[in-house]
Amino acid sequence: MPKIRQRDVPWAVLRHLLDRARDREITTAQLGLLNDWINTEPEVPHGPWFKRFPGMIACGEGDLLKTFLRVGQAPSGEEVR
């Protein structure tokens, strides 16, 4: 199973993540929790996945984090614990 990519993330993906974080009012505290989790080098599925945090949902596919959802929005894919 892949681990979340931390280097060589495509610019378009980074731009999208920044836009979603701003649009969905993701706090720096939530991004800190995400960073702490990513630093544990969790394994994620090859296909779509999501991880719930207290104030947001991080969604990805394979080794790429792709977007953020607000709590209450419906994620798709396999939930990562």
PDB file with one MODEL, atoms N, CA, C and O in Angstrom:
MODEL        1
ATOM      1  N   MET A   1       0.840  -1.182   0.000  1.00  0.00           N
ATOM      2  CA  MET A   1       0.000   0.000   0.000  1.00  0.00           C
ATOM      3  C   MET A   1       0.888   1.250   0.000  1.00  0.00           C
ATOM      4  O   MET A   1       1.930   1.272   0.655  1.00  0.00           O
ATOM      5  N   PRO A   2       0.474   2.288  -0.735  1.00  0.00           N
ATOM      6  CA  PRO A   2       1.296   3.495  -0.810  1.00  0.00           C
ATOM      7  C   PRO A   2       1.241   4.328   0.478  1.00  0.00           C
ATOM      8  O   PRO A   2       0.354   4.169   1.316  1.00  0.00           O
ATOM      9  N   LYS A   3       2.211   5.205   0.592  1.00  0.00           N
ATOM     10  CA  LYS A   3       2.242   6.212   1.648  1.00  0.00           C
ATOM     11  C   LYS A   3       2.016   7.556   0.983  1.00  0.00           C
ATOM     12  O   LYS A   3       2.297   7.717  -0.205  1.00  0.00           O
ATOM     13  N   ILE A   4       1.513   8.518   1.732  1.00  0.00           N
ATOM     14  CA  ILE A   4       1.193   9.823   1.165  1.00  0.00           C
ATOM     15  C   ILE A   4       2.466  10.523   0.692  1.00  0.00           C
ATOM     16  O   ILE A   4       3.449  10.626   1.426  1.00  0.00           O
ATOM     17  N   ARG A   5       2.421  10.989  -0.527  1.00  0.00           N
ATOM     18  CA  ARG A   5       3.567  11.669  -1.139  1.00  0.00           C
ATOM     19  C   ARG A   5       3.780  13.021  -0.449  1.00  0.00           C
ATOM     20  O   ARG A   5       2.843  13.801  -0.281  1.00  0.00           O
ATOM     21  N   GLN A   6       5.022  13.277  -0.056  1.00  0.00           N
ATOM     22  CA  GLN A   6       5.355  14.544   0.581  1.00  0.00           C
ATOM     23  C   GLN A   6       6.278  15.398  -0.282  1.00  0.00           C
ATOM     24  O   GLN A   6       6.519  16.566   0.021  1.00  0.00           O
ATOM     25  N   ARG A   7       6.783  14.816  -1.341  1.00  0.00           N
ATOM     26  CA  ARG A   7       7.672  15.542  -2.262  1.00  0.00           C
ATOM     27  C   ARG A   7       7.140  15.366  -3.693  1.00  0.00           C
ATOM     28  O   ARG A   7       6.427  14.411  -4.001  1.00  0.00           O
ATOM     29  N   ASP A   8       7.507  16.306  -4.538  1.00  0.00           N
ATOM     30  CA  ASP A   8       7.145  16.239  -5.957  1.00  0.00           C
ATOM     31  C   ASP A   8       5.638  16.152  -6.179  1.00  0.00           C
ATOM     32  O   ASP A   8       5.171  15.447  -7.074  1.00  0.00           O
ATOM     33  N   VAL A   9       4.888  16.876  -5.356  1.00  0.00           N
ATOM     34  CA  VAL A   9       3.434  16.947  -5.544  1.00  0.00           C
ATOM     35  C   VAL A   9       3.180  17.925  -6.687  1.00  0.00           C
ATOM     36  O   VAL A   9       3.731  19.026  -6.681  1.00  0.00           O
ATOM     37  N   PRO A  10       2.365  17.552  -7.661  1.00  0.00           N
ATOM     38  CA  PRO A  10       2.098  18.445  -8.797  1.00  0.00           C
ATOM     39  C   PRO A  10       1.570  19.814  -8.342  1.00  0.00           C
ATOM     40  O   PRO A  10       0.760  19.905  -7.420  1.00  0.00           O
ATOM     41  N   TRP A  11       2.041  20.857  -9.000  1.00  0.00           N
ATOM     42  CA  TRP A  11       1.644  22.215  -8.653  1.00  0.00           C
ATOM     43  C   TRP A  11       0.125  22.385  -8.651  1.00  0.00           C
ATOM     44  O   TRP A  11      -0.418  23.039  -7.760  1.00  0.00           O
ATOM     45  N   ALA A  12      -0.558  21.815  -9.619  1.00  0.00           N
ATOM     46  CA  ALA A  12      -2.015  21.959  -9.693  1.00  0.00           C
ATOM     47  C   ALA A  12      -2.699  21.367  -8.449  1.00  0.00           C
ATOM     48  O   ALA A  12      -3.699  21.907  -7.974  1.00  0.00           O
ATOM     49  N   VAL A  13      -2.168  20.276  -7.933  1.00  0.00           N
ATOM     50  CA  VAL A  13      -2.728  19.662  -6.725  1.00  0.00           C
ATOM     51  C   VAL A  13      -2.483  20.580  -5.523  1.00  0.00           C
ATOM     52  O   VAL A  13      -3.391  20.803  -4.723  1.00  0.00           O
ATOM     53  N   LEU A  14      -1.271  21.111  -5.392  1.00  0.00           N
ATOM     54  CA  LEU A  14      -0.975  22.031  -4.293  1.00  0.00           C
ATOM     55  C   LEU A  14      -1.879  23.258  -4.338  1.00  0.00           C
ATOM     56  O   LEU A  14      -2.403  23.686  -3.310  1.00  0.00           O
ATOM     57  N   ARG A  15      -2.058  23.818  -5.516  1.00  0.00           N
ATOM     58  CA  ARG A  15      -2.918  24.996  -5.685  1.00  0.00           C
ATOM     59  C   ARG A  15      -4.351  24.665  -5.270  1.00  0.00           C
ATOM     60  O   ARG A  15      -5.000  25.449  -4.577  1.00  0.00           O
ATOM     61  N   HIS A  16      -4.833  23.515  -5.692  1.00  0.00           N
ATOM     62  CA  HIS A  16      -6.193  23.087  -5.341  1.00  0.00           C
ATOM     63  C   HIS A  16      -6.332  22.930  -3.820  1.00  0.00           C
ATOM     64  O   HIS A  16      -7.328  23.364  -3.241  1.00  0.00           O
ATOM     65  N   LEU A  17      -5.343  22.314  -3.180  1.00  0.00           N
ATOM     66  CA  LEU A  17      -5.392  22.136  -1.726  1.00  0.00           C
ATOM     67  C   LEU A  17      -5.425  23.483  -1.005  1.00  0.00           C
ATOM     68  O   LEU A  17      -6.195  23.666  -0.062  1.00  0.00           O
ATOM     69  N   LEU A  18      -4.601  24.412  -1.443  1.00  0.00           N
ATOM     70  CA  LEU A  18      -4.603  25.745  -0.837  1.00  0.00           C
ATOM     71  C   LEU A  18      -5.950  26.436  -1.030  1.00  0.00           C
ATOM     72  O   LEU A  18      -6.472  27.052  -0.100  1.00  0.00           O
ATOM     73  N   ASP A  19      -6.511  26.337  -2.227  1.00  0.00           N
ATOM     74  CA  ASP A  19      -7.823  26.942  -2.499  1.00  0.00           C
ATOM     75  C   ASP A  19      -8.909  26.322  -1.632  1.00  0.00           C
ATOM     76  O   ASP A  19      -9.729  27.040  -1.061  1.00  0.00           O
ATOM     77  N   ARG A  20      -8.923  24.986  -1.526  1.00  0.00           N
ATOM     78  CA  ARG A  20      -9.955  24.325  -0.713  1.00  0.00           C
ATOM     79  C   ARG A  20      -9.798  24.649   0.769  1.00  0.00           C
ATOM     80  O   ARG A  20     -10.790  24.835   1.473  1.00  0.00           O
ATOM     81  N   ALA A  21      -8.554  24.717   1.244  1.00  0.00           N
ATOM     82  CA  ALA A  21      -8.325  25.063   2.649  1.00  0.00           C
ATOM     83  C   ALA A  21      -8.879  26.462   2.938  1.00  0.00           C
ATOM     84  O   ALA A  21      -9.497  26.690   3.978  1.00  0.00           O
ATOM     85  N   ARG A  22      -8.657  27.372   2.030  1.00  0.00           N
ATOM     86  CA  ARG A  22      -9.167  28.731   2.213  1.00  0.00           C
ATOM     87  C   ARG A  22     -10.687  28.771   2.077  1.00  0.00           C
ATOM     88  O   ARG A  22     -11.370  29.319   2.942  1.00  0.00           O
ATOM     89  N   ASP A  23     -11.219  28.199   1.007  1.00  0.00           N
ATOM     90  CA  ASP A  23     -12.661  28.239   0.745  1.00  0.00           C
ATOM     91  C   ASP A  23     -13.472  27.554   1.844  1.00  0.00           C
ATOM     92  O   ASP A  23     -14.571  27.996   2.178  1.00  0.00           O
ATOM     93  N   ARG A  24     -12.933  26.488   2.394  1.00  0.00           N
ATOM     94  CA  ARG A  24     -13.674  25.702   3.394  1.00  0.00           C
ATOM     95  C   ARG A  24     -13.258  26.045   4.815  1.00  0.00           C
ATOM     96  O   ARG A  24     -13.622  25.364   5.774  1.00  0.00           O
ATOM     97  N   GLU A  25     -12.478  27.130   4.924  1.00  0.00           N
ATOM     98  CA  GLU A  25     -12.077  27.684   6.220  1.00  0.00           C
ATOM     99  C   GLU A  25     -11.435  26.632   7.122  1.00  0.00           C
ATOM    100  O   GLU A  25     -11.775  26.506   8.298  1.00  0.00           O
ATOM    101  N   ILE A  26     -10.497  25.882   6.540  1.00  0.00           N
ATOM    102  CA  ILE A  26      -9.730  24.891   7.297  1.00  0.00           C
ATOM    103  C   ILE A  26      -8.714  25.655   8.143  1.00  0.00           C
ATOM    104  O   ILE A  26      -7.933  26.441   7.607  1.00  0.00           O
ATOM    105  N   THR A  27      -8.714  25.434   9.441  1.00  0.00           N
ATOM    106  CA  THR A  27      -7.834  26.177  10.339  1.00  0.00           C
ATOM    107  C   THR A  27      -6.408  25.629  10.311  1.00  0.00           C
ATOM    108  O   THR A  27      -6.161  24.501   9.886  1.00  0.00           O
ATOM    109  N   THR A  28      -5.490  26.457  10.774  1.00  0.00           N
ATOM    110  CA  THR A  28      -4.103  26.000  10.875  1.00  0.00           C
ATOM    111  C   THR A  28      -3.990  24.863  11.891  1.00  0.00           C
ATOM    112  O   THR A  28      -3.123  23.999  11.759  1.00  0.00           O
ATOM    113  N   ALA A  29      -4.850  24.858  12.892  1.00  0.00           N
ATOM    114  CA  ALA A  29      -4.841  23.755  13.863  1.00  0.00           C
ATOM    115  C   ALA A  29      -5.199  22.443  13.168  1.00  0.00           C
ATOM    116  O   ALA A  29      -4.584  21.411  13.439  1.00  0.00           O
ATOM    117  N   GLN A  30      -6.186  22.474  12.279  1.00  0.00           N
ATOM    118  CA  GLN A  30      -6.566  21.269  11.545  1.00  0.00           C
ATOM    119  C   GLN A  30      -5.445  20.833  10.601  1.00  0.00           C
ATOM    120  O   GLN A  30      -5.162  19.642  10.473  1.00  0.00           O
ATOM    121  N   LEU A  31      -4.815  21.797   9.945  1.00  0.00           N
ATOM    122  CA  LEU A  31      -3.692  21.466   9.063  1.00  0.00           C
ATOM    123  C   LEU A  31      -2.527  20.894   9.865  1.00  0.00           C
ATOM    124  O   LEU A  31      -1.788  20.042   9.372  1.00  0.00           O
ATOM    125  N   GLY A  32      -2.365  21.363  11.097  1.00  0.00           N
ATOM    126  CA  GLY A  32      -1.342  20.803  11.973  1.00  0.00           C
ATOM    127  C   GLY A  32      -1.624  19.346  12.308  1.00  0.00           C
ATOM    128  O   GLY A  32      -0.710  18.521  12.318  1.00  0.00           O
ATOM    129  N   LEU A  33      -2.897  19.021  12.585  1.00  0.00           N
ATOM    130  CA  LEU A  33      -3.269  17.621  12.834  1.00  0.00           C
ATOM    131  C   LEU A  33      -3.006  16.767  11.604  1.00  0.00           C
ATOM    132  O   LEU A  33      -2.509  15.646  11.712  1.00  0.00           O
ATOM    133  N   LEU A  34      -3.342  17.303  10.431  1.00  0.00           N
ATOM    134  CA  LEU A  34      -3.072  16.592   9.176  1.00  0.00           C
ATOM    135  C   LEU A  34      -1.574  16.351   9.023  1.00  0.00           C
ATOM    136  O   LEU A  34      -1.156  15.241   8.694  1.00  0.00           O
ATOM    137  N   ASN A  35      -0.774  17.366   9.258  1.00  0.00           N
ATOM    138  CA  ASN A  35       0.675  17.242   9.145  1.00  0.00           C
ATOM    139  C   ASN A  35       1.212  16.186  10.110  1.00  0.00           C
ATOM    140  O   ASN A  35       2.043  15.360   9.735  1.00  0.00           O
ATOM    141  N   ASP A  36       0.737  16.219  11.346  1.00  0.00           N
ATOM    142  CA  ASP A  36       1.176  15.216  12.334  1.00  0.00           C
ATOM    143  C   ASP A  36       0.855  13.810  11.851  1.00  0.00           C
ATOM    144  O   ASP A  36       1.674  12.901  11.983  1.00  0.00           O
ATOM    145  N   TRP A  37      -0.340  13.633  11.290  1.00  0.00           N
ATOM    146  CA  TRP A  37      -0.757  12.322  10.790  1.00  0.00           C
ATOM    147  C   TRP A  37       0.111  11.896   9.602  1.00  0.00           C
ATOM    148  O   TRP A  37       0.578  10.758   9.546  1.00  0.00           O
ATOM    149  N   ILE A  38       0.323  12.807   8.663  1.00  0.00           N
ATOM    150  CA  ILE A  38       1.142  12.483   7.487  1.00  0.00           C
ATOM    151  C   ILE A  38       2.565  12.101   7.908  1.00  0.00           C
ATOM    152  O   ILE A  38       3.176  11.213   7.313  1.00  0.00           O
ATOM    153  N   ASN A  39       3.081  12.767   8.923  1.00  0.00           N
ATOM    154  CA  ASN A  39       4.444  12.468   9.386  1.00  0.00           C
ATOM    155  C   ASN A  39       4.571  11.075  10.002  1.00  0.00           C
ATOM    156  O   ASN A  39       5.688  10.590  10.184  1.00  0.00           O
ATOM    157  N   THR A  40       3.462  10.426  10.325  1.00  0.00           N
ATOM    158  CA  THR A  40       3.518   9.041  10.808  1.00  0.00           C
ATOM    159  C   THR A  40       3.685   8.065   9.650  1.00  0.00           C
ATOM    160  O   THR A  40       3.806   6.858   9.861  1.00  0.00           O
ATOM    161  N   GLU A  41       3.691   8.592   8.416  1.00  0.00           N
ATOM    162  CA  GLU A  41       3.812   7.803   7.183  1.00  0.00           C
ATOM    163  C   GLU A  41       2.751   6.705   7.095  1.00  0.00           C
ATOM    164  O   GLU A  41       3.078   5.530   6.926  1.00  0.00           O
ATOM    165  N   PRO A  42       1.471   7.099   7.211  1.00  0.00           N
ATOM    166  CA  PRO A  42       0.411   6.091   7.144  1.00  0.00           C
ATOM    167  C   PRO A  42       0.302   5.480   5.747  1.00  0.00           C
ATOM    168  O   PRO A  42       0.565   6.142   4.743  1.00  0.00           O
ATOM    169  N   GLU A  43      -0.083   4.232   5.701  1.00  0.00           N
ATOM    170  CA  GLU A  43      -0.363   3.593   4.421  1.00  0.00           C
ATOM    171  C   GLU A  43      -1.796   3.926   4.035  1.00  0.00           C
ATOM    172  O   GLU A  43      -2.689   3.953   4.882  1.00  0.00           O
ATOM    173  N   VAL A  44      -2.004   4.177   2.755  1.00  0.00           N
ATOM    174  CA  VAL A  44      -3.323   4.513   2.228  1.00  0.00           C
ATOM    175  C   VAL A  44      -3.627   3.590   1.054  1.00  0.00           C
ATOM    176  O   VAL A  44      -2.706   3.046   0.445  1.00  0.00           O
ATOM    177  N   PRO A  45      -4.907   3.404   0.725  1.00  0.00           N
ATOM    178  CA  PRO A  45      -5.259   2.548  -0.414  1.00  0.00           C
ATOM    179  C   PRO A  45      -4.752   3.132  -1.737  1.00  0.00           C
ATOM    180  O   PRO A  45      -4.440   4.319  -1.827  1.00  0.00           O
ATOM    181  N   HIS A  46      -4.678   2.284  -2.746  1.00  0.00           N
ATOM    182  CA  HIS A  46      -4.279   2.727  -4.091  1.00  0.00           C
ATOM    183  C   HIS A  46      -5.355   3.612  -4.716  1.00  0.00           C
ATOM    184  O   HIS A  46      -5.039   4.523  -5.481  1.00  0.00           O
ATOM    185  N   GLY A  47      -6.607   3.356  -4.402  1.00  0.00           N
ATOM    186  CA  GLY A  47      -7.722   4.123  -4.956  1.00  0.00           C
ATOM    187  C   GLY A  47      -8.130   5.265  -4.043  1.00  0.00           C
ATOM    188  O   GLY A  47      -7.332   5.721  -3.224  1.00  0.00           O
ATOM    189  N   PRO A  48      -9.371   5.734  -4.175  1.00  0.00           N
ATOM    190  CA  PRO A  48      -9.861   6.848  -3.363  1.00  0.00           C
ATOM    191  C   PRO A  48      -9.907   6.485  -1.871  1.00  0.00           C
ATOM    192  O   PRO A  48     -10.236   5.359  -1.498  1.00  0.00           O
ATOM    193  N   TRP A  49      -9.571   7.464  -1.037  1.00  0.00           N
ATOM    194  CA  TRP A  49      -9.589   7.278   0.413  1.00  0.00           C
ATOM    195  C   TRP A  49      -9.903   8.610   1.088  1.00  0.00           C
ATOM    196  O   TRP A  49      -9.846   9.672   0.469  1.00  0.00           O
ATOM    197  N   PHE A  50     -10.236   8.522   2.378  1.00  0.00           N
ATOM    198  CA  PHE A  50     -10.439   9.737   3.172  1.00  0.00           C
ATOM    199  C   PHE A  50     -10.081   9.479   4.624  1.00  0.00           C
ATOM    200  O   PHE A  50     -10.114   8.342   5.096  1.00  0.00           O
ATOM    201  N   LYS A  51      -9.738  10.554   5.325  1.00  0.00           N
ATOM    202  CA  LYS A  51      -9.385  10.510   6.743  1.00  0.00           C
ATOM    203  C   LYS A  51     -10.148  11.626   7.441  1.00  0.00           C
ATOM    204  O   LYS A  51     -10.050  12.793   7.063  1.00  0.00           O
ATOM    205  N   ARG A  52     -10.910  11.251   8.468  1.00  0.00           N
ATOM    206  CA  ARG A  52     -11.678  12.239   9.235  1.00  0.00           C
ATOM    207  C   ARG A  52     -10.816  12.860  10.330  1.00  0.00           C
ATOM    208  O   ARG A  52     -10.077  12.165  11.028  1.00  0.00           O
ATOM    209  N   PHE A  53     -10.924  14.167  10.465  1.00  0.00           N
ATOM    210  CA  PHE A  53     -10.321  14.933  11.546  1.00  0.00           C
ATOM    211  C   PHE A  53     -11.450  15.677  12.236  1.00  0.00           C
ATOM    212  O   PHE A  53     -12.547  15.763  11.684  1.00  0.00           O
ATOM    213  N   PRO A  54     -11.217  16.225  13.437  1.00  0.00           N
ATOM    214  CA  PRO A  54     -12.317  16.889  14.150  1.00  0.00           C
ATOM    215  C   PRO A  54     -12.993  18.017  13.371  1.00  0.00           C
ATOM    216  O   PRO A  54     -14.196  18.223  13.530  1.00  0.00           O
ATOM    217  N   GLY A  55     -12.261  18.749  12.536  1.00  0.00           N
ATOM    218  CA  GLY A  55     -12.852  19.883  11.839  1.00  0.00           C
ATOM    219  C   GLY A  55     -12.801  19.818  10.340  1.00  0.00           C
ATOM    220  O   GLY A  55     -13.092  20.811   9.673  1.00  0.00           O
ATOM    221  N   MET A  56     -12.441  18.680   9.786  1.00  0.00           N
ATOM    222  CA  MET A  56     -12.354  18.553   8.326  1.00  0.00           C
ATOM    223  C   MET A  56     -12.214  17.084   7.951  1.00  0.00           C
ATOM    224  O   MET A  56     -12.040  16.216   8.806  1.00  0.00           O
ATOM    225  N   ILE A  57     -12.295  16.835   6.662  1.00  0.00           N
ATOM    226  CA  ILE A  57     -12.041  15.508   6.105  1.00  0.00           C
ATOM    227  C   ILE A  57     -11.010  15.683   5.001  1.00  0.00           C
ATOM    228  O   ILE A  57     -11.207  16.473   4.077  1.00  0.00           O
ATOM    229  N   ALA A  58      -9.914  14.949   5.099  1.00  0.00           N
ATOM    230  CA  ALA A  58      -8.884  14.968   4.058  1.00  0.00           C
ATOM    231  C   ALA A  58      -9.180  13.820   3.096  1.00  0.00           C
ATOM    232  O   ALA A  58      -9.441  12.699   3.532  1.00  0.00           O
ATOM    233  N   CYS A  59      -9.141  14.091   1.799  1.00  0.00           N
ATOM    234  CA  CYS A  59      -9.445  13.084   0.786  1.00  0.00           C
ATOM    235  C   CYS A  59      -8.274  12.949  -0.176  1.00  0.00           C
ATOM    236  O   CYS A  59      -7.617  13.931  -0.524  1.00  0.00           O
ATOM    237  N   GLY A  60      -8.027  11.721  -0.596  1.00  0.00           N
ATOM    238  CA  GLY A  60      -6.943  11.499  -1.531  1.00  0.00           C
ATOM    239  C   GLY A  60      -7.214  10.326  -2.435  1.00  0.00           C
ATOM    240  O   GLY A  60      -8.266   9.690  -2.374  1.00  0.00           O
ATOM    241  N   GLU A  61      -6.237  10.055  -3.273  1.00  0.00           N
ATOM    242  CA  GLU A  61      -6.281   8.885  -4.144  1.00  0.00           C
ATOM    243  C   GLU A  61      -4.859   8.380  -4.285  1.00  0.00           C
ATOM    244  O   GLU A  61      -3.971   9.092  -4.754  1.00  0.00           O
ATOM    245  N   GLY A  62      -4.659   7.141  -3.872  1.00  0.00           N
ATOM    246  CA  GLY A  62      -3.304   6.606  -3.887  1.00  0.00           C
ATOM    247  C   GLY A  62      -2.409   7.442  -2.996  1.00  0.00           C
ATOM    248  O   GLY A  62      -2.766   7.756  -1.861  1.00  0.00           O
ATOM    249  N   ASP A  63      -1.247   7.802  -3.512  1.00  0.00           N
ATOM    250  CA  ASP A  63      -0.281   8.532  -2.691  1.00  0.00           C
ATOM    251  C   ASP A  63      -0.494  10.039  -2.652  1.00  0.00           C
ATOM    252  O   ASP A  63       0.295  10.750  -2.029  1.00  0.00           O
ATOM    253  N   LEU A  64      -1.545  10.548  -3.305  1.00  0.00           N
ATOM    254  CA  LEU A  64      -1.785  11.993  -3.339  1.00  0.00           C
ATOM    255  C   LEU A  64      -2.957  12.413  -2.462  1.00  0.00           C
ATOM    256  O   LEU A  64      -4.043  11.838  -2.539  1.00  0.00           O
ATOM    257  N   LEU A  65      -2.726  13.417  -1.633  1.00  0.00           N
ATOM    258  CA  LEU A  65      -3.800  14.120  -0.942  1.00  0.00           C
ATOM    259  C   LEU A  65      -4.412  15.034  -1.990  1.00  0.00           C
ATOM    260  O   LEU A  65      -3.690  15.783  -2.647  1.00  0.00           O
ATOM    261  N   LYS A  66      -5.740  14.988  -2.161  1.00  0.00           N
ATOM    262  CA  LYS A  66      -6.334  15.721  -3.281  1.00  0.00           C
ATOM    263  C   LYS A  66      -7.256  16.858  -2.903  1.00  0.00           C
ATOM    264  O   LYS A  66      -7.357  17.829  -3.653  1.00  0.00           O
ATOM    265  N   THR A  67      -7.952  16.776  -1.738  1.00  0.00           N
ATOM    266  CA  THR A  67      -8.869  17.861  -1.380  1.00  0.00           C
ATOM    267  C   THR A  67      -9.230  17.783   0.094  1.00  0.00           C
ATOM    268  O   THR A  67      -8.902  16.823   0.790  1.00  0.00           O
ATOM    269  N   PHE A  68      -9.912  18.820   0.543  1.00  0.00           N
ATOM    270  CA  PHE A  68     -10.444  18.883   1.903  1.00  0.00           C
ATOM    271  C   PHE A  68     -11.944  19.083   1.818  1.00  0.00           C
ATOM    272  O   PHE A  68     -12.438  19.818   0.962  1.00  0.00           O
ATOM    273  N   LEU A  69     -12.656  18.430   2.704  1.00  0.00           N
ATOM    274  CA  LEU A  69     -14.097  18.618   2.831  1.00  0.00           C
ATOM    275  C   LEU A  69     -14.400  19.146   4.220  1.00  0.00           C
ATOM    276  O   LEU A  69     -13.624  18.955   5.156  1.00  0.00           O
ATOM    277  N   ARG A  70     -15.540  19.813   4.341  1.00  0.00           N
ATOM    278  CA  ARG A  70     -16.026  20.213   5.659  1.00  0.00           C
ATOM    279  C   ARG A  70     -16.656  18.996   6.324  1.00  0.00           C
ATOM    280  O   ARG A  70     -17.121  18.076   5.652  1.00  0.00           O
ATOM    281  N   VAL A  71     -16.665  19.007   7.647  1.00  0.00           N
ATOM    282  CA  VAL A  71     -17.397  17.980   8.378  1.00  0.00           C
ATOM    283  C   VAL A  71     -18.855  18.079   7.934  1.00  0.00           C
ATOM    284  O   VAL A  71     -19.413  19.173   7.861  1.00  0.00           O
ATOM    285  N   GLY A  72     -19.456  16.956   7.643  1.00  0.00           N
ATOM    286  CA  GLY A  72     -20.835  16.944   7.156  1.00  0.00           C
ATOM    287  C   GLY A  72     -20.921  16.728   5.655  1.00  0.00           C
ATOM    288  O   GLY A  72     -21.960  16.292   5.159  1.00  0.00           O
ATOM    289  N   GLN A  73     -19.853  17.023   4.918  1.00  0.00           N
ATOM    290  CA  GLN A  73     -19.837  16.710   3.497  1.00  0.00           C
ATOM    291  C   GLN A  73     -19.556  15.216   3.351  1.00  0.00           C
ATOM    292  O   GLN A  73     -18.928  14.605   4.215  1.00  0.00           O
ATOM    293  N   ALA A  74     -20.020  14.649   2.268  1.00  0.00           N
ATOM    294  CA  ALA A  74     -19.918  13.197   2.071  1.00  0.00           C
ATOM    295  C   ALA A  74     -18.646  12.833   1.300  1.00  0.00           C
ATOM    296  O   ALA A  74     -18.534  13.139   0.113  1.00  0.00           O
ATOM    297  N   PRO A  75     -17.696  12.188   1.963  1.00  0.00           N
ATOM    298  CA  PRO A  75     -16.503  11.727   1.263  1.00  0.00           C
ATOM    299  C   PRO A  75     -16.782  10.431   0.521  1.00  0.00           C
ATOM    300  O   PRO A  75     -17.768   9.747   0.795  1.00  0.00           O
ATOM    301  N   SER A  76     -15.908  10.098  -0.421  1.00  0.00           N
ATOM    302  CA  SER A  76     -16.035   8.815  -1.104  1.00  0.00           C
ATOM    303  C   SER A  76     -14.717   8.075  -0.980  1.00  0.00           C
ATOM    304  O   SER A  76     -13.673   8.680  -0.737  1.00  0.00           O
ATOM    305  N   GLY A  77     -14.772   6.768  -1.148  1.00  0.00           N
ATOM    306  CA  GLY A  77     -13.571   5.964  -1.038  1.00  0.00           C
ATOM    307  C   GLY A  77     -13.522   5.214   0.272  1.00  0.00           C
ATOM    308  O   GLY A  77     -14.516   5.119   0.992  1.00  0.00           O
ATOM    309  N   GLU A  78     -12.358   4.686   0.567  1.00  0.00           N
ATOM    310  CA  GLU A  78     -12.144   3.870   1.764  1.00  0.00           C
ATOM    311  C   GLU A  78     -11.681   4.784   2.913  1.00  0.00           C
ATOM    312  O   GLU A  78     -10.786   5.612   2.743  1.00  0.00           O
ATOM    313  N   GLU A  79     -12.306   4.612   4.073  1.00  0.00           N
ATOM    314  CA  GLU A  79     -11.888   5.416   5.234  1.00  0.00           C
ATOM    315  C   GLU A  79     -10.589   4.867   5.803  1.00  0.00           C
ATOM    316  O   GLU A  79     -10.441   3.662   6.008  1.00  0.00           O
ATOM    317  N   VAL A  80      -9.657   5.770   6.054  1.00  0.00           N
ATOM    318  CA  VAL A  80      -8.359   5.430   6.631  1.00  0.00           C
ATOM    319  C   VAL A  80      -8.422   5.775   8.114  1.00  0.00           C
ATOM    320  O   VAL A  80      -8.885   6.854   8.485  1.00  0.00           O
ATOM    321  N   ARG A  81      -7.966   4.880   8.941  1.00  0.00           N
ATOM    322  CA  ARG A  81      -7.993   5.129  10.405  1.00  0.00           C
ATOM    323  C   ARG A  81      -6.694   5.682  10.884  1.00  0.00           C
ATOM    324  O   ARG A  81      -6.539   5.949  12.076  1.00  0.00           O
TER     325      ARG A  81
ENDMDL
END
